């Protein structure tokens, strides 16, 4: 039986294929339907690779968003998604 999972993906931008000292990064939460956590992770990798894209900024430079990794997979509690369903949570200590 398939379950819903949330996947936390990491993307990083490059300009003109150069690595930046302080690159702009994005963490994206995606919702996936899969049989197992391993299947969800494999699907998350596919989604991440498919989401890579590039465009030209105002300066005419090529900006490329590259998929870096799947940071986390979590099974979503409940049988179905509905308004207000929690799809991801993270515990941390405030400094």
DRENFI-813023 format. One line per field, with one value per atom (N, C-alpha, C, CB): atom name; residue number from 1; x negated, y, z negated. Coordinates in nm, 3 decimals, padded with zeros to 5 digits, always signed. Glycine has a CB too. Example, Ala and Ser with C-alpha at 12.3 -4.5 7.8 and 13.67 -1.06 7.14 Angstrom:
nutor	(N_CA_C_CB_N_CA_C_CB);
rolo	(1_1_1_1_2_2_2_2);
east	(-01.319_-01.230_-01.320_-01.131_-01.285_-01.367_-01.290_-01.408);
north	(-00.569_-00.450_-00.330_-00.447_-00.225_-00.106_+00.003_-00.060);
up	(-00.780_-00.780_-00.780_-00.905_-00.708_-00.714_-00.787_-00.572);
This chain:
nutor	(N_CA_C_CB_N_CA_C_CB_N_CA_C_CB_N_CA_C_CB_N_CA_C_CB_N_CA_C_CB_N_CA_C_CB_N_CA_C_CB_N_CA_C_CB_N_CA_C_CB_N_CA_C_CB_N_CA_C_CB_N_CA_C_CB_N_CA_C_CB_N_CA_C_CB_N_CA_C_CB_N_CA_C_CB_N_CA_C_CB_N_CA_C_CB_N_CA_C_CB_N_CA_C_CB_N_CA_C_CB_N_CA_C_CB_N_CA_C_CB_N_CA_C_CB_N_CA_C_CB_N_CA_C_CB_N_CA_C_CB_N_CA_C_CB_N_CA_C_CB_N_CA_C_CB_N_CA_C_CB_N_CA_C_CB_N_CA_C_CB_N_CA_C_CB_N_CA_C_CB_N_CA_C_CB_N_CA_C_CB_N_CA_C_CB_N_CA_C_CB_N_CA_C_CB_N_CA_C_CB_N_CA_C_CB_N_CA_C_CB_N_CA_C_CB_N_CA_C_CB_N_CA_C_CB_N_CA_C_CB_N_CA_C_CB_N_CA_C_CB_N_CA_C_CB_N_CA_C_CB_N_CA_C_CB_N_CA_C_CB_N_CA_C_CB_N_CA_C_CB_N_CA_C_CB_N_CA_C_CB_N_CA_C_CB_N_CA_C_CB_N_CA_C_CB_N_CA_C_CB_N_CA_C_CB_N_CA_C_CB_N_CA_C_CB_N_CA_C_CB_N_CA_C_CB_N_CA_C_CB_N_CA_C_CB_N_CA_C_CB_N_CA_C_CB_N_CA_C_CB_N_CA_C_CB_N_CA_C_CB_N_CA_C_CB_N_CA_C_CB_N_CA_C_CB_N_CA_C_CB_N_CA_C_CB_N_CA_C_CB_N_CA_C_CB_N_CA_C_CB_N_CA_C_CB_N_CA_C_CB_N_CA_C_CB_N_CA_C_CB_N_CA_C_CB_N_CA_C_CB_N_CA_C_CB_N_CA_C_CB_N_CA_C_CB_N_CA_C_CB_N_CA_C_CB_N_CA_C_CB_N_CA_C_CB);
rolo	(1_1_1_1_2_2_2_2_3_3_3_3_4_4_4_4_5_5_5_5_6_6_6_6_7_7_7_7_8_8_8_8_9_9_9_9_10_10_10_10_11_11_11_11_12_12_12_12_13_13_13_13_14_14_14_14_15_15_15_15_16_16_16_16_17_17_17_17_18_18_18_18_19_19_19_19_20_20_20_20_21_21_21_21_22_22_22_22_23_23_23_23_24_24_24_24_25_25_25_25_26_26_26_26_27_27_27_27_28_28_28_28_29_29_29_29_30_30_30_30_31_31_31_31_32_32_32_32_33_33_33_33_34_34_34_34_35_35_35_35_36_36_36_36_37_37_37_37_38_38_38_38_39_39_39_39_40_40_40_40_41_41_41_41_42_42_42_42_43_43_43_43_44_44_44_44_45_45_45_45_46_46_46_46_47_47_47_47_48_48_48_48_49_49_49_49_50_50_50_50_51_51_51_51_52_52_52_52_53_53_53_53_54_54_54_54_55_55_55_55_56_56_56_56_57_57_57_57_58_58_58_58_59_59_59_59_60_60_60_60_61_61_61_61_62_62_62_62_63_63_63_63_64_64_64_64_65_65_65_65_66_66_66_66_67_67_67_67_68_68_68_68_69_69_69_69_70_70_70_70_71_71_71_71_72_72_72_72_73_73_73_73_74_74_74_74_75_75_75_75_76_76_76_76_77_77_77_77_78_78_78_78_79_79_79_79_80_80_80_80_81_81_81_81_82_82_82_82_83_83_83_83_84_84_84_84_85_85_85_85_86_86_86_86_87_87_87_87_88_88_88_88_89_89_89_89_90_90_90_90_91_91_91_91_92_92_92_92_93_93_93_93_94_94_94_94_95_95_95_95);
east	(-00.084_+00.000_-00.088_+00.095_-00.057_-00.137_-00.106_-00.110_-00.210_-00.198_-00.252_-00.275_-00.210_-00.263_-00.392_-00.159_-00.488_-00.616_-00.647_-00.730_-00.719_-00.775_-00.924_-00.746_-00.976_-01.119_-01.176_-01.143_-01.284_-01.353_-01.472_-01.400_-01.467_-01.570_-01.656_-01.506_-01.783_-01.876_-01.920_-01.998_-01.907_-01.952_-02.053_-01.830_-02.142_-02.243_-02.256_-02.381_-02.274_-02.289_-02.436_-02.215_-02.462_-02.594_-02.572_-02.672_-02.666_-02.660_-02.776_-02.664_-02.743_-02.842_-02.928_-02.932_-02.866_-02.932_-03.046_-02.985_-03.052_-03.156_-03.099_-03.212_-03.178_-03.138_-03.157_-03.219_-03.055_-03.060_-03.110_-02.923_-03.175_-03.224_-03.108_-03.306_-02.999_-02.879_-02.760_-02.858_-02.744_-02.639_-02.499_-02.655_-02.407_-02.267_-02.212_-02.185_-02.148_-02.094_-01.944_-02.166_-01.877_-01.734_-01.706_-01.651_-01.629_-01.575_-01.429_-01.593_-01.387_-01.251_-01.186_-01.250_-01.063_-00.989_-00.893_-00.913_-00.902_-00.815_-00.734_-00.897_-00.614_-00.527_-00.525_-00.382_-00.548_-00.559_-00.472_-00.707_-00.422_-00.347_-00.434_-00.209_-00.463_-00.555_-00.519_-00.701_-00.570_-00.546_-00.630_-00.574_-00.754_-00.847_-00.928_-00.940_-00.999_-01.087_-01.197_-01.150_-01.248_-01.351_-01.297_-01.405_-01.173_-01.111_-01.091_-00.976_-01.052_-01.033_-01.164_-00.973_-01.273_-01.405_-01.447_-01.511_-01.425_-01.459_-01.376_-01.438_-01.248_-01.161_-01.202_-01.014_-01.242_-01.288_-01.412_-01.318_-01.503_-01.622_-01.578_-01.715_-01.482_-01.432_-01.371_-01.329_-01.291_-01.226_-01.332_-01.129_-01.434_-01.541_-01.616_-01.636_-01.652_-01.725_-01.637_-01.768_-01.508_-01.417_-01.393_-01.283_-01.410_-01.384_-01.503_-01.350_-01.617_-01.732_-01.695_-01.860_-01.740_-01.711_-01.813_-01.567_-01.811_-01.899_-01.826_-02.030_-01.877_-01.820_-01.928_-01.690_-01.902_-01.994_-01.941_-02.014_-02.029_-01.990_-02.001_-02.079_-01.974_-01.975_-02.111_-01.930_-02.218_-02.354_-02.394_-02.453_-02.304_-02.334_-02.411_-02.410_-02.429_-02.501_-02.406_-02.563_-02.461_-02.382_-02.375_-02.441_-02.255_-02.231_-02.177_-02.132_-02.243_-02.201_-02.171_-02.310_-02.051_-02.013_-02.036_-01.865_-02.128_-02.166_-02.110_-02.319_-02.063_-02.019_-02.142_-01.927_-02.148_-02.263_-02.233_-02.302_-02.123_-02.093_-01.955_-02.197_-01.913_-01.794_-01.843_-01.719_-01.795_-01.839_-01.762_-01.823_-01.634_-01.553_-01.429_-01.515_-01.382_-01.255_-01.176_-01.276_-01.048_-00.962_-00.827_-00.943_-00.780_-00.645_-00.545_-00.622_-00.441_-00.337_-00.230_-00.276_-00.199_-00.095_+00.042_-00.097_+00.127_+00.262_+00.281_+00.296_+00.407_+00.439_+00.445_+00.570_+00.471_+00.481_+00.437_+00.624_+00.398_+00.362_+00.488_+00.261_+00.495_+00.607_+00.557_+00.724_+00.641_+00.605_+00.548_+00.726_+00.427_+00.364_+00.280_+00.467_+00.269_+00.188_+00.041_+00.207_-00.025_-00.168_-00.243_-00.214_-00.328_-00.405_-00.553_-00.388_-00.598_-00.738_-00.753_-00.829_-00.842_-00.876_-01.022_-00.786_-01.081_-01.222_-01.238_-01.316_-01.300_-01.329_-01.467_-01.320_-01.480_-01.610_-01.612_-01.642_-01.730_-01.747_-01.782_-01.857_-01.714_-01.740_-01.865_-01.619_-01.957_-02.083_-02.060_-02.186);
north	(-00.119_+00.000_+00.125_+00.000_+00.217_+00.339_+00.434_+00.408_+00.506_+00.608_+00.740_+00.566_+00.849_+00.979_+01.004_+01.090_+01.066_+01.103_+01.247_+01.008_+01.313_+01.444_+01.424_+01.552_+01.496_+01.489_+01.630_+01.423_+01.647_+01.775_+01.769_+01.809_+01.850_+01.850_+01.975_+01.841_+01.962_+02.075_+02.106_+02.045_+02.234_+02.284_+02.396_+02.336_+02.417_+02.523_+02.589_+02.466_+02.720_+02.792_+02.814_+02.928_+02.817_+02.853_+02.956_+02.727_+03.047_+03.146_+03.122_+03.291_+03.108_+03.078_+02.957_+03.200_+02.856_+02.730_+02.750_+02.660_+02.865_+02.889_+02.864_+03.034_+02.802_+02.785_+02.917_+02.671_+02.959_+03.085_+03.060_+03.153_+03.159_+03.146_+03.126_+03.271_+03.198_+03.187_+03.163_+03.317_+03.040_+03.013_+03.028_+02.874_+03.066_+03.073_+02.931_+03.169_+02.887_+02.752_+02.759_+02.670_+02.651_+02.640_+02.502_+02.664_+02.497_+02.372_+02.370_+02.360_+02.262_+02.250_+02.125_+02.245_+02.138_+02.024_+01.977_+02.061_+01.850_+01.790_+01.678_+01.737_+01.656_+01.549_+01.438_+01.602_+01.315_+01.200_+01.085_+01.155_+01.004_+00.884_+00.765_+00.880_+00.678_+00.566_+00.448_+00.610_+00.331_+00.208_+00.202_+00.086_+00.249_+00.241_+00.369_+00.117_+00.386_+00.502_+00.499_+00.506_+00.381_+00.368_+00.410_+00.223_+00.370_+00.412_+00.564_+00.340_+00.619_+00.764_+00.837_+00.803_+00.786_+00.848_+00.843_+00.779_+00.729_+00.717_+00.812_+00.572_+00.823_+00.915_+01.060_+00.894_+01.092_+01.227_+01.263_+01.239_+01.168_+01.191_+01.225_+01.065_+01.150_+01.176_+01.315_+01.069_+01.351_+01.483_+01.592_+01.495_+01.574_+01.672_+01.693_+01.630_+01.584_+01.593_+01.662_+01.452_+01.625_+01.683_+01.832_+01.609_+01.878_+02.019_+02.110_+02.031_+02.054_+02.137_+02.222_+02.050_+02.345_+02.433_+02.546_+02.489_+02.616_+02.732_+02.841_+02.694_+02.964_+03.080_+03.188_+03.132_+03.294_+03.407_+03.520_+03.455_+03.573_+03.685_+03.816_+03.689_+03.928_+04.059_+04.096_+04.166_+04.039_+04.067_+03.976_+04.052_+03.888_+03.797_+03.674_+03.869_+03.655_+03.539_+03.419_+03.569_+03.301_+03.179_+03.137_+03.065_+03.133_+03.088_+02.946_+03.184_+02.854_+02.714_+02.669_+02.624_+02.613_+02.554_+02.405_+02.585_+02.356_+02.215_+02.144_+02.200_+02.023_+01.939_+01.884_+01.823_+01.899_+01.853_+01.720_+01.957_+01.713_+01.588_+01.588_+01.564_+01.469_+01.453_+01.464_+01.314_+01.563_+01.585_+01.498_+01.731_+01.473_+01.399_+01.345_+01.489_+01.232_+01.172_+01.144_+01.040_+01.183_+01.154_+01.104_+01.281_+00.996_+00.948_+01.046_+00.802_+01.076_+01.167_+01.085_+01.249_+01.123_+01.054_+01.080_+01.098_+00.980_+00.996_+00.925_+01.142_+00.903_+00.830_+00.918_+00.760_+01.046_+01.134_+01.275_+01.135_+01.347_+01.487_+01.571_+01.535_+01.665_+01.757_+01.890_+01.702_+01.990_+02.121_+02.114_+02.215_+02.166_+02.169_+02.048_+02.185_+01.950_+01.832_+01.871_+01.726_+01.827_+01.851_+01.760_+01.828_+01.818_+01.738_+01.730_+01.794_+01.812_+01.808_+01.877_+01.874_+01.824_+01.892_+01.865_+01.845_+01.956_+01.942_+01.995_+02.019_+01.916_+01.957_+02.020_+01.838_+02.128_+02.191_+02.266_+02.287_+02.294_+02.374_+02.517_+02.313_+02.610_+02.750_+02.793_+02.839_+02.859_+02.906_+03.025_+02.941);
up	(+00.000_+00.000_+00.000_-00.122_+00.085_+00.096_-00.019_+00.230_-00.059_-00.163_-00.108_-00.293_-00.173_-00.137_-00.216_-00.165_-00.149_-00.210_-00.174_-00.162_-00.263_-00.228_-00.207_-00.341_-00.110_-00.079_-00.083_+00.061_-00.157_-00.164_-00.068_-00.312_+00.037_+00.141_+00.131_+00.281_+00.164_+00.164_+00.306_+00.074_+00.343_+00.473_+00.449_+00.559_+00.547_+00.538_+00.674_+00.490_+00.673_+00.800_+00.833_+00.793_+00.961_+01.015_+01.124_+01.070_+01.137_+01.243_+01.337_+01.185_+01.465_+01.569_+01.532_+01.593_+01.470_+01.430_+01.330_+01.551_+01.265_+01.165_+01.026_+01.176_+00.941_+00.802_+00.729_+00.734_+00.659_+00.586_+00.444_+00.583_+00.385_+00.248_+00.151_+00.208_+00.174_+00.090_+00.184_+00.002_+00.231_+00.329_+00.269_+00.386_+00.353_+00.313_+00.318_+00.406_+00.209_+00.200_+00.173_+00.090_+00.206_+00.180_+00.123_+00.309_+00.014_-00.037_+00.003_-00.194_+00.066_+00.118_+00.061_+00.273_+00.012_-00.041_+00.068_-00.173_+00.104_+00.206_+00.143_+00.326_+00.193_+00.145_+00.250_+00.117_+00.203_+00.293_+00.244_+00.305_+00.336_+00.304_+00.340_+00.379_+00.242_+00.266_+00.177_+00.241_+00.215_+00.138_+00.011_+00.224_+00.019_-00.094_-00.102_-00.081_-00.213_-00.227_-00.120_-00.368_-00.090_+00.013_+00.150_+00.020_+00.181_+00.307_+00.309_+00.327_+00.195_+00.186_+00.208_+00.049_+00.153_+00.172_+00.319_+00.083_+00.383_+00.525_+00.609_+00.573_+00.577_+00.650_+00.624_+00.609_+00.503_+00.469_+00.551_+00.319_+00.568_+00.652_+00.795_+00.652_+00.848_+00.984_+00.995_+01.025_+00.895_+00.894_+00.888_+00.775_+00.805_+00.793_+00.923_+00.687_+00.987_+01.115_+01.221_+01.164_+01.224_+01.323_+01.299_+01.321_+01.176_+01.142_+01.175_+00.996_+01.210_+01.246_+01.368_+01.276_+01.367_+01.480_+01.486_+01.470_+01.598_+01.613_+01.688_+01.685_+01.670_+01.737_+01.741_+01.664_+01.815_+01.821_+01.733_+01.968_+01.648_+01.562_+01.639_+01.435_+01.571_+01.637_+01.692_+01.540_+01.635_+01.682_+01.798_+01.568_+01.841_+01.950_+01.908_+02.055_+01.777_+01.726_+01.719_+01.587_+01.736_+01.725_+01.579_+01.812_+01.525_+01.388_+01.397_+01.311_+01.329_+01.331_+01.189_+01.395_+01.170_+01.043_+01.051_+01.008_+00.967_+00.967_+00.845_+00.972_+00.866_+00.756_+00.686_+00.807_+00.552_+00.475_+00.407_+00.371_+00.331_+00.260_+00.198_+00.152_+00.157_+00.075_-00.069_+00.103_-00.142_-00.279_-00.378_-00.315_-00.350_-00.446_-00.377_-00.565_-00.426_-00.384_-00.511_-00.299_-00.511_-00.627_-00.576_-00.716_-00.639_-00.607_-00.667_-00.660_-00.591_-00.638_-00.708_-00.519_-00.830_-00.906_-00.845_-01.054_-00.849_-00.799_-00.666_-00.784_-00.633_-00.510_-00.387_-00.526_-00.406_-00.290_-00.325_-00.234_-00.224_-00.244_-00.240_-00.135_-00.331_-00.335_-00.389_-00.422_-00.388_-00.434_-00.576_-00.429_-00.594_-00.725_-00.760_-00.828_-00.669_-00.696_-00.708_-00.585_-00.814_-00.829_-00.734_-00.976_-00.651_-00.555_-00.590_-00.416_-00.684_-00.723_-00.857_-00.615_-00.941_-01.065_-01.096_-01.182_-01.170_-01.208_-01.350_-01.108_-01.434_-01.571_-01.578_-01.668_-01.653_-01.672_-01.804_-01.555_-01.853_-01.974_-01.934_-02.067_-01.995_-01.967_-02.042_-02.007_-01.973_-02.036_-02.123_-01.932);
